[in-house]
Amino acid sequence: MDGKAYRLWTAGVREMLPNEDWSPDANSTMRMTFGKVGSYEPKDGVTYNYYTTLDGVMQKEDATNPEFEVPQRLKDLYNAKDYGRYADANGKLPVGLITDNDITGGNSGSPLINGKGELIGVAFDGNWEAMSGDIFFEDELQRTISVDIRYVLFIVDKYAGARHLVDEMTLHF
């Protein structure tokens, strides 16, 4: 649908459903949204925790599948538990987290900022249930998947050996 047809269609839908809350479509302008970090249950008996750790990355490793290969350097850091200051209070290295924010194509790379204004992650995907999000947002099911900033810093510092970059930043843990 071209731009003019889409605008006409949108105007018609808004006229047909005047009592609905409408959010503007992404149009290359700066956006702010809010949400909460949290687990979710997409169906009976299935619960997804709100975070993942490097343990999960290692558990999913499949050397026969390029999408699930784990580089030897990362395995070595994992086996040595050499996470530096990026480990959580339980000694685990956080990798990802989910929030109840709405996400759509083009949002990858968006910063995830906590209530103190601190960068805590970077959005990169939506869960399976979020695939219908361009049409309708289901707040009980749709989630944004983000990489935890501690994992990003760990990769820069420990994996890539670029600690000098991390040293230039003001970090709060």
Buried (B, 14 or more C-beta within 10 A) or exposed (E): EEEEEEEEEBEEEEEEEEEEEEEEEEEEEEEEEEBEBEEBEBEEEEEBEBBBBBEEBEEEEEEEEEEEEBEEEBEEBBEEEEBBEBBBEEEBBBBBBBBBBBBBEEBBEBEBBEEEEEBBBBBBBBBEBBEEBEEEBEEEBBBBBBBBBBBBBBBBBBBEEEEEEBEEEEEEE
